[in-house]
Amino acid sequence: MNMREVFLNSNQFSFIETNTAWQEKPLFSLEKSSFKGKYDNLLNENQIFLGLTQKPLIFLENLKLRGTNFTPDLIIFASRHTSMTARPAFLVHTTGNWSNNADFGGKAQDLSKTSALLSKAGIESLREQIEKFDIPDFSLDMEVTHHGPTTLDIPLIFMELGSSKQEWVIKEAGELAANAIVNTVFKYLGFKEEKTQQVGLGFGGTHYAPNFFRLITNTNIALSFICPKYYIQELNENFIKMMINNTMEEIDYFIVDWKGTNSEDKKHLIPLLEKFNIPVRKTRSFTTH
């Protein structure tokens, strides 16, 4: 079962077709959801739309919304994930290119707009759904910022089901991902209302960012962009400004994966970060539980 069928035939929520076109296809509106309780008012006060396209999402630099003045506040791209290891996984990440290579969408050395709270909401929603579904062997991962699109003027994240054709056709895995994506919107709105999260930018570590993952899942820290160790030398003052300005929320900390950053990269990074009036913290300096 593909993701389109999962969204349109779910027992947990229902979408109705609207008169608005997105990528030359109808846009759907969430009519009702089984996520009850504190989210009821949020659904009454907000709208959730579903767009479907066959185009590669990483190259989608234009929304092509027609027939309305509607502009979304946030976008979640529901995507397949591919990796060389092909391990079963659910993943969340922000988008952008740290180097001059833009082969996978977006512009070179450019970042999308994003929300740290939305990214954390995606991770937490997937965690909740994984506890409800009996799907062995799937991991939950957060990736560093990578690939396109970067030029959309709307904050976005990717939520992905990976990492091979074998997992993409598992009905329960698709349902889990779809439920989590819808619930992410409600959880994001809850984070905004509660005002309990502090926001950071991440530096260092590897592609799957295990230290940053532990940080956001065990503390009240939310992260937007994460620049891995491979691209620390690409960073300059303007790049750091872009990371700050392209995050919806105000930045509380620069957070460095200290063990995941070599000494030469620290010599480049730390003086650069100290030019800004934002505290620099190590991942291990936060108390986790």
TANOR-V966016 format. One record per residue. N is the residue number from 1. OMEGA is omega in whole degrees, -180 to 180 (NA if undefined). BURIAL is I if it has 16 or more other ideal C-beta (glycine too) atoms within 10 Angstrom, else O. Layout:
n	omega	burial
N	OMEGA	BURIAL
N	OMEGA	BURIAL
//
This chain:
n	omega	burial
1	-180	O
2	-173	O
3	178	I
4	-179	I
5	179	O
6	-179	I
7	-173	I
8	-178	O
9	-177	O
10	172	I
11	-176	O
12	-178	O
13	178	I
14	177	I
15	176	I
16	-178	O
17	178	O
18	178	I
19	-178	O
20	178	I
21	176	O
22	-176	I
23	179	I
24	178	O
25	-178	O
26	173	O
27	-179	I
28	-180	I
29	178	O
30	-178	I
31	179	O
32	-177	O
33	178	I
34	177	O
35	-170	I
36	175	O
37	-172	O
38	-178	O
39	-178	I
40	-179	O
41	-180	O
42	179	I
43	177	I
44	-174	O
45	-177	O
46	177	O
47	177	O
48	-178	I
49	179	I
50	175	I
51	-177	I
52	180	I
53	175	O
54	-176	O
55	177	O
56	-174	O
57	-177	I
58	180	I
59	-175	O
60	-176	I
61	180	O
62	-177	O
63	-179	I
64	175	O
65	-179	I
66	175	O
67	-179	O
68	171	O
69	-176	O
70	172	O
71	-178	O
72	176	I
73	-177	O
74	177	I
75	170	I
76	176	I
77	174	I
78	-167	I
79	167	I
80	178	I
81	178	I
82	175	O
83	-179	O
84	180	O
85	178	O
86	-179	O
87	179	O
88	-176	I
89	166	I
90	-172	I
91	176	I
92	173	I
93	173	I
94	-173	I
95	179	I
96	179	I
97	-178	I
98	-175	I
99	177	O
100	179	O
101	177	O
102	-178	O
103	-176	O
104	173	O
105	-180	I
106	178	I
107	177	O
108	179	O
109	-178	I
110	179	I
111	172	I
112	165	I
113	-179	I
114	178	I
115	176	I
116	-180	I
117	178	I
118	179	I
119	178	I
120	178	I
121	178	I
122	178	I
123	-176	I
124	179	I
125	176	I
126	178	I
127	-180	O
128	-178	O
129	179	I
130	178	I
131	-178	O
132	-178	O
133	177	O
134	179	O
135	-178	I
136	171	O
137	177	O
138	175	I
139	173	O
140	-174	I
141	170	I
142	177	I
143	173	I
144	179	I
145	178	I
146	180	I
147	-178	I
148	3	I
149	179	I
150	-170	I
151	176	O
152	-176	I
153	-177	O
154	179	O
155	-175	I
156	169	I
157	171	I
158	169	I
159	-165	I
160	173	I
161	-177	I
162	10	I
163	178	I
164	180	O
165	-179	O
166	-180	O
167	-175	I
168	-177	I
169	178	O
170	-174	O
171	-178	O
172	179	O
173	177	I
174	179	I
175	178	I
176	-179	I
177	-179	I
178	178	I
179	-179	I
180	-179	I
181	177	I
182	-179	I
183	179	I
184	180	I
185	180	I
186	-179	I
187	176	I
188	179	I
189	176	I
190	177	I
191	-180	I
192	-178	I
193	-175	O
194	-179	O
195	-179	O
196	-175	O
197	170	I
198	-169	I
199	180	I
200	167	I
201	-175	I
202	-179	I
203	175	I
204	179	I
205	-175	I
206	-171	O
207	-178	O
208	166	I
209	-176	I
210	-179	O
211	176	I
212	177	I
213	178	I
214	-178	O
215	-175	I
216	-180	I
217	-179	O
218	179	O
219	177	I
220	177	O
221	172	I
222	-178	I
223	173	I
224	-178	I
225	174	I
226	176	I
227	-178	I
228	-175	I
229	-177	I
230	-173	O
231	-179	I
232	-177	I
233	178	O
234	-173	O
235	173	I
236	-175	O
237	180	O
238	178	O
239	178	I
240	177	I
241	179	O
242	178	I
243	-180	I
244	-174	I
245	-178	O
246	173	I
247	-178	I
248	-175	I
249	175	I
250	-177	O
251	178	I
252	-175	I
253	157	I
254	-176	I
255	-175	I
256	170	I
257	-168	I
258	-180	I
259	-179	O
260	179	I
261	-177	I
262	-172	O
263	179	O
264	179	O
265	176	I
266	179	O
267	177	O
268	-170	O
269	-170	I
270	177	O
271	179	O
272	-180	I
273	-177	I
274	175	O
275	-177	O
276	-179	O
277	-179	O
278	-178	I
279	176	O
280	-179	O
281	173	I
282	180	O
283	-175	I
284	180	O
285	178	O
286	178	I
287	177	O
288	-179	O
289	NA	O
//
